[in-house]
C-alpha cells in the first residue's frame, strides 16, 4: 500500500447525494456481526464513558463546548474487513452574524456549516480519504470562530462504514 500523506488528500470532495444510502451506518448489530472494534479519542472522549465509547455514540451525547474554539475527534476501526467511510453529525449552529464561522475539518478539507440550524451535517469520505483512514484512522475537528456566542453543540454522531470487498479495497490499494 502506498503511503498517503495529508498533502496527497483532496481539499474538496463532491460526492453524490445518495452517498449515505450506499454505505451503512455502523450499528451495534453490524459491529458485533463483523467484530469491529471502535477506538475513539481526542477532546470528544471526555464526553463519553470510558467503557463502551461506541455504545455512547449510539445515544444522544449532548456536547456543549461553550468557550472552546475546537473539539478534536479521532476514530479508528480495528477490523479485517470493514472501513470507516463517513461521519454524520447532528449539531446546532447559532451564528449571530455572517462573520462567525462553524466548520468541520476532516483530514485535508473543511466542511463549512453556513447557516443557523439544528440538523444533520454529512461528512462523507472520498476513496483516497477512506484508504488513508484505513491505515491511520480519521482525525476531525469541529471549529467555531466565536465559542461564547456560537458554541460547539453536537447531540449525536453516526459512523458509516463499508465492507472492503464492496468498496473494492484490494483493487484500490
Residue frames as a rotation matrix with the C-alpha (Angstrom) as fourth column:
UNK 1
0.582 0.813 0.000 0.00
0.813 -0.582 0.000 0.00
0.000 0.000 -1.000 0.00
UNK 2
-0.201 -0.602 0.773 1.36
0.556 -0.720 -0.417 3.42
0.807 0.346 0.479 -1.00
UNK 3
-0.393 -0.003 -0.920 1.89
0.869 -0.329 -0.370 5.75
-0.302 -0.944 0.132 1.95
UNK 4
0.219 0.555 0.802 -0.58
0.693 -0.668 0.273 8.64
0.687 0.496 -0.531 1.59
UNK 5
-0.803 -0.451 -0.390 0.41
0.596 -0.613 -0.518 11.99
-0.006 -0.648 0.761 3.07
UNK 6
-0.025 0.814 -0.580 -2.06
0.572 -0.464 -0.676 14.67
-0.820 -0.349 -0.454 4.14
UNK 7
-0.324 -0.162 -0.932 -0.90
-0.480 -0.821 0.309 16.78
-0.815 0.548 0.188 1.19
UNK 8
-1.000 -0.014 0.004 -2.00
-0.005 0.571 0.821 13.93
-0.013 0.821 -0.571 -1.13
UNK 9
-0.439 0.897 -0.055 -5.58
0.813 0.371 -0.449 14.24
-0.382 -0.242 -0.892 0.08
UNK 10
-0.237 0.403 0.884 -8.17
0.707 -0.552 0.442 16.48
0.666 0.730 -0.155 -1.58
UNK 11
-0.984 -0.012 -0.179 -9.07
0.126 -0.755 -0.643 19.91
-0.127 -0.655 0.745 -0.20
UNK 12
-0.269 0.949 -0.166 -12.58
-0.907 -0.308 -0.287 19.49
-0.324 0.074 0.943 -1.67
UNK 13
-0.977 0.052 0.207 -14.74
0.111 0.953 0.282 16.48
-0.183 0.299 -0.937 -2.38
UNK 14
-0.289 0.923 -0.252 -18.04
-0.950 -0.309 -0.041 16.39
-0.116 0.228 0.967 -4.24
UNK 15
-0.985 0.000 0.173 -19.87
-0.006 0.999 -0.037 13.15
-0.173 -0.038 -0.984 -3.59
UNK 16
-0.576 0.817 0.000 -23.33
0.109 0.077 0.991 12.00
0.810 0.571 -0.133 -4.72
UNK 17
-0.325 0.554 0.766 -26.31
-0.861 -0.509 0.003 12.96
0.391 -0.659 0.643 -2.58
UNK 18
0.727 0.621 -0.293 -27.10
-0.487 0.768 0.416 9.25
0.483 -0.160 0.861 -2.22
UNK 19
-0.216 -0.960 -0.181 -23.71
-0.496 0.267 -0.826 8.53
0.841 -0.089 -0.533 -0.64
UNK 20
-0.640 -0.047 0.767 -25.07
-0.762 0.170 -0.625 7.75
-0.101 -0.984 -0.145 2.84
UNK 21
0.530 0.835 0.150 -27.63
-0.776 0.548 -0.313 5.36
-0.343 0.049 0.938 1.33
UNK 22
0.472 -0.443 -0.762 -24.81
-0.487 0.590 -0.644 3.38
0.735 0.675 0.063 -0.38
UNK 23
-0.593 -0.739 -0.320 -22.74
-0.044 0.427 -0.903 2.76
0.804 -0.522 -0.286 2.76
UNK 24
0.314 0.803 -0.506 -24.23
0.427 0.357 0.831 1.59
0.848 -0.477 -0.231 6.02
UNK 25
0.394 -0.107 0.913 -24.38
-0.735 -0.634 0.243 3.09
0.552 -0.766 -0.329 9.46
UNK 26
-0.577 -0.639 -0.508 -22.15
-0.091 0.668 -0.738 1.35
0.811 -0.380 -0.444 11.95
UNK 27
0.416 0.802 0.428 -24.80
-0.675 -0.042 0.736 -0.06
0.609 -0.596 0.524 14.27
UNK 28
-0.033 -0.361 0.932 -24.28
-0.914 0.388 0.118 -2.27
-0.404 -0.848 -0.343 17.31
UNK 29
0.725 0.378 0.575 -25.54
-0.150 0.902 -0.404 -5.29
-0.672 0.207 0.711 15.33
UNK 30
0.893 -0.436 -0.108 -23.12
-0.100 0.042 -0.994 -4.61
0.438 0.899 -0.006 12.45
UNK 31
0.152 -0.867 0.474 -20.26
-0.920 -0.300 -0.254 -4.04
0.363 -0.398 -0.843 14.90
UNK 32
0.126 -0.031 0.992 -20.94
-0.692 0.713 0.110 -7.35
-0.710 -0.700 0.069 16.64
UNK 33
0.896 0.320 0.309 -21.51
-0.018 0.721 -0.693 -9.34
-0.445 0.615 0.651 13.43
UNK 34
0.786 -0.608 0.107 -18.27
0.119 -0.021 -0.993 -8.10
0.606 0.793 0.056 11.82
UNK 35
0.552 -0.561 -0.617 -16.23
0.824 0.256 0.505 -7.93
-0.125 -0.787 0.604 15.03
UNK 36
0.172 -0.416 0.893 -15.41
0.406 -0.796 -0.449 -4.24
0.897 0.440 0.032 14.59
UNK 37
0.089 -0.211 -0.973 -13.56
0.963 -0.231 0.138 -2.55
-0.254 -0.950 0.183 17.44
UNK 38
0.530 0.159 0.833 -14.08
0.451 -0.885 -0.118 1.22
0.718 0.438 -0.541 17.51
UNK 39
-0.174 -0.658 -0.733 -11.41
0.976 -0.217 -0.037 3.38
-0.134 -0.721 0.679 19.13
UNK 40
0.597 0.434 0.675 -12.39
0.490 -0.863 0.120 6.98
0.635 0.259 -0.728 19.94
UNK 41
-0.084 -0.659 -0.747 -10.02
0.965 -0.241 0.104 9.60
-0.249 -0.712 0.656 21.27
UNK 42
-0.585 -0.162 0.795 -9.43
0.422 -0.898 0.127 13.34
0.693 0.410 0.593 21.32
UNK 43
-0.885 0.250 0.392 -11.48
-0.439 -0.730 -0.524 16.00
0.155 -0.636 0.756 23.13
UNK 44
-0.019 0.964 -0.266 -14.67
-0.711 0.174 0.681 14.05
0.703 0.202 0.682 22.45
UNK 45
-0.316 -0.168 -0.934 -13.51
0.250 0.935 -0.253 11.20
0.915 -0.313 -0.253 24.71
UNK 46
-0.996 -0.083 -0.021 -14.22
0.043 -0.282 -0.958 13.24
0.074 -0.956 0.284 27.85
UNK 47
-0.400 0.916 -0.002 -17.89
-0.916 -0.400 -0.038 13.35
-0.035 -0.014 0.999 26.83
UNK 48
0.332 0.459 -0.824 -18.12
-0.527 0.815 0.241 9.58
0.782 0.355 0.513 26.58
UNK 49
0.816 -0.061 0.575 -17.88
-0.502 0.420 0.756 6.96
-0.288 -0.906 0.312 29.33
UNK 50
-0.173 -0.985 0.005 -14.51
-0.890 0.159 0.427 5.18
-0.421 0.070 -0.904 29.50
UNK 51
-0.722 0.015 0.692 -16.13
0.149 0.980 0.135 1.84
-0.675 0.201 -0.710 28.75
UNK 52
-0.129 0.732 0.669 -18.28
0.901 0.369 -0.229 1.29
-0.414 0.573 -0.707 25.68
UNK 53
-0.574 -0.151 -0.805 -17.48
-0.039 -0.977 0.212 4.60
-0.818 0.153 0.554 23.96
UNK 54
-0.971 0.233 -0.053 -19.03
-0.038 0.069 0.997 3.35
0.236 0.970 -0.058 20.75
UNK 55
-0.347 0.888 -0.301 -22.26
0.908 0.399 0.129 2.46
0.234 -0.229 -0.945 22.58
UNK 56
-0.210 0.226 -0.951 -22.35
0.551 -0.776 -0.307 6.05
-0.807 -0.589 0.038 23.90
UNK 57
-0.896 -0.147 -0.420 -22.28
-0.233 -0.648 0.725 7.38
-0.379 0.747 0.546 20.33
UNK 58
-0.766 0.641 0.054 -25.44
0.481 0.515 0.710 5.42
0.428 0.569 -0.702 19.57
UNK 59
0.205 0.812 -0.546 -27.35
0.976 -0.208 0.057 7.62
-0.068 -0.545 -0.836 22.02
UNK 60
0.727 0.042 0.685 -27.69
0.180 -0.975 -0.132 11.41
0.662 0.220 -0.716 22.24
UNK 61
0.003 -0.837 -0.547 -24.47
0.937 0.194 -0.291 12.78
0.350 -0.511 0.785 23.75
UNK 62
0.842 0.522 0.137 -25.34
0.455 -0.824 0.338 16.49
0.289 -0.223 -0.931 24.10
UNK 63
-0.198 -0.951 -0.237 -21.97
0.973 -0.221 0.073 18.19
-0.122 -0.216 0.969 23.82
UNK 64
0.863 0.342 0.373 -22.00
0.382 -0.923 -0.036 21.93
0.332 0.173 -0.927 24.51
UNK 65
0.038 -0.967 -0.253 -18.46
0.999 0.029 0.037 23.33
-0.028 -0.254 0.967 24.42
UNK 66
0.904 0.273 0.330 -19.05
0.282 -0.959 0.023 26.96
0.323 0.072 -0.944 25.34
UNK 67
0.762 -0.647 -0.037 -15.73
-0.461 -0.581 0.671 28.78
-0.456 -0.494 -0.740 25.49
UNK 68
-0.094 -0.802 0.589 -13.80
0.108 0.580 0.807 26.28
-0.990 0.140 0.032 23.35
UNK 69
0.018 0.052 -0.999 -12.92
-0.841 -0.539 -0.043 27.04
-0.540 0.841 0.034 19.71
UNK 70
-0.215 -0.153 -0.965 -12.23
-0.790 0.608 0.079 23.45
0.575 0.779 -0.252 18.68
UNK 71
0.399 0.299 0.867 -13.29
-0.697 0.713 0.075 19.93
-0.595 -0.634 0.493 19.56
UNK 72
-0.435 -0.649 -0.624 -10.97
-0.893 0.399 0.207 17.20
0.115 0.648 -0.753 18.29
UNK 73
0.582 0.621 0.524 -12.26
-0.593 0.766 -0.248 13.76
-0.555 -0.167 0.815 17.35
UNK 74
-0.504 -0.694 -0.514 -10.21
-0.861 0.449 0.238 10.74
0.065 0.562 -0.824 16.34
UNK 75
0.561 0.688 0.460 -11.83
-0.642 0.713 -0.283 7.49
-0.523 -0.137 0.841 15.23
UNK 76
-0.524 -0.686 -0.505 -10.08
-0.846 0.489 0.212 4.26
0.102 0.539 -0.836 14.28
UNK 77
0.701 0.712 0.041 -11.73
-0.713 0.701 -0.005 0.99
-0.032 -0.026 0.999 13.34
UNK 78
-0.556 -0.781 0.285 -9.98
-0.757 0.617 0.214 -2.25
-0.343 -0.097 -0.934 14.10
UNK 79
0.476 0.745 0.467 -11.43
-0.329 0.644 -0.691 -4.77
-0.815 0.176 0.551 11.66
UNK 80
-0.507 -0.709 0.491 -10.07
0.185 0.467 0.865 -7.09
-0.842 0.529 -0.105 8.97
UNK 81
-0.621 0.290 0.728 -12.93
0.783 0.267 0.561 -6.37
-0.032 0.919 -0.393 6.55
UNK 82
0.536 0.844 -0.013 -14.63
0.844 -0.536 0.009 -3.05
0.001 -0.016 -1.000 7.44
UNK 83
-0.599 -0.712 0.365 -13.59
0.734 -0.671 -0.104 0.52
0.319 0.206 0.925 6.54
UNK 84
-0.098 0.514 -0.852 -14.70
0.545 -0.689 -0.478 3.84
-0.833 -0.512 -0.212 8.00
UNK 85
-0.429 0.008 0.903 -16.36
0.898 -0.103 0.427 5.71
0.096 0.995 0.037 5.13
UNK 86
-0.366 0.301 0.881 -18.00
0.123 -0.922 0.366 8.77
0.923 0.242 0.301 6.67
UNK 87
-0.761 0.134 -0.634 -19.44
0.631 -0.068 -0.773 10.57
-0.147 -0.989 -0.033 9.65
UNK 88
-0.094 0.793 0.602 -22.73
0.387 -0.528 0.756 12.35
0.917 0.304 -0.257 10.25
UNK 89
-0.917 -0.223 -0.332 -23.06
0.395 -0.380 -0.836 14.98
0.060 -0.898 0.436 12.99
UNK 90
0.277 0.946 0.169 -26.36
0.759 -0.323 0.566 16.12
0.590 -0.028 -0.807 14.46
UNK 91
-0.573 -0.628 -0.526 -25.47
0.814 -0.508 -0.281 19.62
-0.091 -0.589 0.803 15.56
UNK 92
0.662 0.738 -0.131 -26.86
0.736 -0.673 -0.072 23.02
-0.141 -0.049 -0.989 16.37
UNK 93
-0.550 -0.778 0.305 -25.36
0.818 -0.575 0.008 26.20
0.169 0.254 0.952 14.96
UNK 94
0.560 0.723 -0.405 -26.35
0.800 -0.599 0.036 29.61
-0.216 -0.344 -0.914 16.37
UNK 95
-0.507 -0.781 0.364 -24.42
0.851 -0.521 0.066 32.19
0.138 0.344 0.929 14.38
UNK 96
0.114 0.504 -0.856 -25.15
0.618 -0.710 -0.336 35.77
-0.778 -0.491 -0.393 15.43
UNK 97
0.492 0.022 -0.870 -23.71
-0.520 -0.795 -0.314 37.34
-0.699 0.607 -0.379 12.27
UNK 98
0.979 -0.025 -0.200 -22.23
-0.169 0.443 -0.880 36.42
0.111 0.896 0.430 8.88
UNK 99
0.228 -0.973 0.040 -18.62
-0.807 -0.212 -0.551 36.79
0.544 0.093 -0.834 10.07
UNK 100
0.014 -0.178 0.984 -18.95
-0.807 0.579 0.116 33.90
-0.590 -0.796 -0.136 12.53
UNK 101
-0.056 -0.097 -0.994 -17.93
-0.811 0.585 -0.011 30.53
0.583 0.805 -0.111 11.16
UNK 102
0.271 0.088 0.959 -18.62
-0.632 0.767 0.108 26.95
-0.726 -0.635 0.263 12.08
UNK 103
0.280 -0.262 -0.924 -16.81
-0.866 0.346 -0.361 24.17
0.414 0.901 -0.130 10.28
UNK 104
0.794 -0.148 0.589 -15.76
-0.172 0.875 0.452 20.55
-0.582 -0.461 0.670 10.46
UNK 105
0.130 -0.840 -0.526 -12.15
-0.992 -0.106 -0.075 19.96
0.007 0.531 -0.847 9.43
UNK 106
0.803 0.151 0.576 -11.72
-0.155 0.987 -0.042 16.45
-0.575 -0.055 0.816 8.07
UNK 107
0.356 -0.769 0.531 -8.24
0.851 0.502 0.156 15.35
-0.386 0.396 0.833 7.07
UNK 108
-0.691 -0.722 0.019 -7.16
0.636 -0.595 0.491 17.96
-0.344 0.352 0.871 4.46
UNK 109
-0.578 0.547 0.605 -10.53
0.331 -0.520 0.787 19.63
0.746 0.655 0.119 3.81
UNK 110
-0.936 0.299 -0.184 -13.02
0.037 -0.437 -0.899 21.78
-0.349 -0.848 0.398 5.62
UNK 111
-0.394 0.897 0.203 -16.81
0.767 0.198 0.610 21.36
0.506 0.396 -0.766 5.54
UNK 112
-0.965 0.068 0.255 -18.41
-0.158 -0.922 -0.354 24.76
0.211 -0.382 0.900 6.23
UNK 113
-0.290 0.920 -0.262 -21.71
0.957 0.274 -0.099 24.97
-0.020 -0.280 -0.960 8.10
UNK 114
-0.849 -0.268 0.455 -23.07
0.412 -0.875 0.254 28.23
0.330 0.403 0.853 6.69
UNK 115
-0.235 0.834 0.499 -26.44
-0.290 -0.550 0.783 28.72
0.928 0.040 0.371 8.33
UNK 116
-0.585 0.185 0.790 -28.19
-0.798 0.046 -0.601 28.63
-0.148 -0.982 0.121 11.66
UNK 117
0.073 0.590 -0.804 -29.66
-0.628 0.653 0.422 25.20
0.774 0.475 0.418 12.04
UNK 118
-0.185 -0.096 0.978 -30.37
-0.748 0.660 -0.076 22.14
-0.638 -0.745 -0.194 14.08
UNK 119
0.806 0.424 -0.412 -29.76
-0.589 0.509 -0.628 19.36
-0.056 0.749 0.660 11.59
UNK 120
0.632 -0.593 0.499 -27.53
0.440 0.804 0.399 16.58
-0.638 -0.033 0.769 10.36
UNK 121
0.491 -0.605 -0.627 -24.23
-0.820 -0.565 -0.096 17.57
-0.296 0.561 -0.773 8.75
UNK 122
0.954 -0.087 0.287 -22.92
0.171 0.943 -0.285 14.87
-0.246 0.321 0.915 6.44
UNK 123
0.274 -0.931 -0.242 -19.17
-0.878 -0.345 0.332 14.30
-0.392 0.122 -0.912 6.10
UNK 124
0.970 0.042 0.241 -18.65
0.057 0.921 -0.387 11.51
-0.238 0.388 0.890 3.56
UNK 125
0.064 -0.996 -0.059 -15.11
-0.315 -0.076 0.946 10.42
-0.947 -0.042 -0.319 2.75
UNK 126
0.612 0.032 -0.790 -13.89
-0.790 0.076 -0.609 10.08
0.040 0.997 0.072 -0.82
UNK 127
0.917 -0.176 -0.357 -11.99
0.096 0.968 -0.232 6.96
0.386 0.178 0.905 -1.89
UNK 128
0.011 -0.999 0.046 -8.49
0.179 -0.043 -0.983 8.29
0.984 0.019 0.179 -1.22
UNK 129
-0.194 -0.003 0.981 -9.57
-0.855 -0.490 -0.171 9.50
0.481 -0.872 0.092 2.25
UNK 130
0.826 0.531 0.191 -11.06
-0.561 0.737 0.378 6.08
0.060 -0.419 0.906 3.02
UNK 131
0.625 -0.673 -0.395 -7.73
0.339 0.690 -0.639 4.47
0.703 0.265 0.660 2.09
UNK 132
-0.330 -0.753 0.569 -5.82
-0.229 -0.521 -0.822 6.90
0.916 -0.402 -0.001 4.33
UNK 133
0.125 0.491 0.862 -8.24
-0.963 -0.148 0.224 6.35
0.238 -0.858 0.454 7.24
UNK 134
0.886 0.193 -0.422 -7.89
-0.163 0.981 0.107 2.56
0.434 -0.026 0.900 6.87
UNK 135
0.143 -0.936 -0.322 -4.21
0.489 0.349 -0.799 2.90
0.861 -0.043 0.507 7.73
UNK 136
-0.761 -0.648 0.031 -4.09
0.358 -0.459 -0.813 5.73
0.541 -0.607 0.581 10.26
UNK 137
-0.284 0.726 -0.627 -7.62
0.895 -0.034 -0.445 6.48
-0.344 -0.687 -0.640 11.48
UNK 138
0.122 0.470 0.874 -9.77
0.700 -0.665 0.260 9.55
0.704 0.580 -0.410 10.99
UNK 139
-0.596 -0.304 -0.743 -8.88
0.735 -0.580 -0.352 12.88
-0.324 -0.756 0.569 12.54
UNK 140
0.052 0.686 0.726 -11.54
0.698 -0.545 0.465 15.58
0.714 0.483 -0.507 12.64
UNK 141
-0.805 -0.217 -0.552 -12.00
0.556 -0.599 -0.575 18.89
-0.206 -0.770 0.604 14.35
UNK 142
0.317 0.896 0.309 -15.25
0.885 -0.397 0.242 20.80
0.340 0.197 -0.920 14.86
UNK 143
-0.716 -0.681 -0.154 -14.45
0.698 -0.696 -0.168 24.52
0.007 -0.228 0.974 14.90
UNK 144
0.577 0.811 0.094 -16.22
0.808 -0.584 0.074 27.75
0.115 0.033 -0.993 15.78
UNK 145
-0.251 -0.678 0.690 -14.93
0.516 -0.698 -0.498 31.30
0.819 0.231 0.525 15.44
UNK 146
-0.400 0.202 0.894 -16.98
-0.637 -0.763 -0.113 32.57
0.659 -0.615 0.434 18.40
UNK 147
-0.637 0.086 -0.766 -17.27
0.328 0.929 -0.168 29.98
0.697 -0.359 -0.621 21.17
UNK 148
-0.918 0.328 -0.223 -19.21
0.099 -0.353 -0.930 32.30
-0.384 -0.876 0.292 23.51
UNK 149
-0.313 0.829 -0.464 -21.99
-0.785 -0.501 -0.365 33.23
-0.535 0.250 0.807 21.10
UNK 150
0.533 0.415 -0.737 -21.85
-0.795 0.543 -0.270 30.14
0.288 0.730 0.620 18.85
UNK 151
-0.110 -0.618 0.779 -20.59
-0.814 0.506 0.287 27.23
-0.571 -0.602 -0.558 20.97
UNK 152
-0.691 -0.151 -0.706 -19.88
-0.546 0.750 0.373 23.80
0.473 0.644 -0.601 19.52
UNK 153
-0.194 0.718 0.669 -23.09
-0.785 0.295 -0.544 21.83
-0.588 -0.631 0.507 20.11
UNK 154
-0.583 -0.026 -0.812 -23.31
-0.587 0.704 0.399 18.21
0.561 0.710 -0.426 18.97
UNK 155
0.123 0.706 0.697 -26.19
-0.967 0.243 -0.075 15.99
-0.222 -0.665 0.713 20.02
UNK 156
0.663 0.080 0.745 -25.24
-0.065 0.997 -0.050 12.82
-0.746 -0.016 0.666 18.15
UNK 157
-0.177 -0.743 -0.646 -22.54
-0.926 -0.097 0.366 11.34
-0.334 0.662 -0.670 15.91
UNK 158
0.806 0.394 0.441 -23.08
-0.198 0.883 -0.426 8.48
-0.557 0.256 0.790 13.47
UNK 159
-0.369 -0.925 -0.087 -20.28
-0.558 0.146 0.817 6.49
-0.743 0.350 -0.570 11.86
UNK 160
0.783 0.568 -0.254 -20.70
-0.530 0.395 -0.750 5.00
-0.326 0.722 0.610 8.38
UNK 161
-0.219 -0.881 0.419 -18.70
-0.478 0.472 0.741 2.09
-0.850 -0.038 -0.525 7.06
UNK 162
0.521 0.255 -0.815 -18.10
-0.842 0.311 -0.441 -0.04
0.141 0.916 0.377 4.01
UNK 163
0.697 -0.344 0.629 -17.04
0.074 0.908 0.413 -3.63
-0.713 -0.241 0.658 3.72
UNK 164
-0.225 -0.915 -0.335 -13.65
-0.364 -0.240 0.900 -3.88
-0.904 0.325 -0.279 1.99
UNK 165
-0.635 -0.019 0.773 -14.98
0.568 0.667 0.482 -6.19
-0.524 0.745 -0.413 -0.73
UNK 166
0.429 0.873 0.233 -17.90
0.849 -0.302 -0.433 -3.83
-0.308 0.384 -0.871 -1.56
UNK 167
0.657 -0.276 -0.702 -15.56
-0.158 -0.960 0.229 -0.81
-0.737 -0.040 -0.674 -1.61
UNK 168
0.913 -0.402 0.074 -13.07
0.211 0.310 -0.927 -2.60
0.350 0.862 0.368 -3.88
UNK 169
0.817 -0.573 0.069 -10.25
-0.375 -0.437 0.817 -2.15
-0.438 -0.693 -0.572 -1.36
UNK 170
0.249 -0.771 0.587 -7.81
0.428 0.631 0.647 -4.65
-0.869 0.090 0.487 -2.90
UNK 171
0.325 -0.063 0.944 -8.15
0.942 -0.072 -0.329 -3.08
0.088 0.995 0.036 -6.35
UNK 172
0.865 0.147 0.480 -7.70
0.176 -0.984 -0.017 0.47
0.470 0.099 -0.877 -5.00
UNK 173
0.805 -0.594 -0.013 -4.56
-0.174 -0.257 0.951 -0.03
-0.568 -0.763 -0.310 -2.91
